[in-house]
Amino acid sequence: MLVADNEFISMIRQIVGGIPTDDDTLMIEEIVERGPEAEYISARSTLQNVNLLSAPRLIDRHSREEWASLGSTDLYTRARDEARRILADTQVEPLPNVVAEKLDRIVEEADLKYAGVAAHV
C-alpha cells in the first residue's frame, strides 16, 4: 500500500506544483487547425504532453490491448512487485541499540496506554 500511496503522492505533488500553460501545452496551433469541437485524446501532442502532469510508474496508461499483451497486471500486483524489488535491493543500516531500545519502550508504553497490554519485544 505504501508503494501505491507514494505514486499517488508524487502525482499530487506534481499537480500542486503547477501545470505548464504555454502555446505547446495548450495546443493552440492544433486547436486552430482542427477546430474547437475536434477530438484531441488521440492527438500526438496530447500523447506528448500527458506525462507533464505525471509520469506514473505503477499506474498503467497503455491501451487495453497493450496492457493485455504486457500481462494484464493490476495496480496491486505492480505495487507488490515494486515493494519486493525495493526490499530486495535496499540495504538498511541497523539502528543503534540505544535507539532501538527507546523505540521499544515507546511502543510498549503505547500498547499499555491504548490496548491495555504490554507487547513482548
Secondary structure, DSSP 8 states (H G I E B T S, - for coil): -HHHHHHHHHHHHHHHT----SHHHHTHHHHHHH-TTS--TT-HHHHHHHHHH---SSS--S-HHHHHHTT---HHHHHHHHHHHHHHH-------HHHHHHHHHHHHHHHHHHHSS----
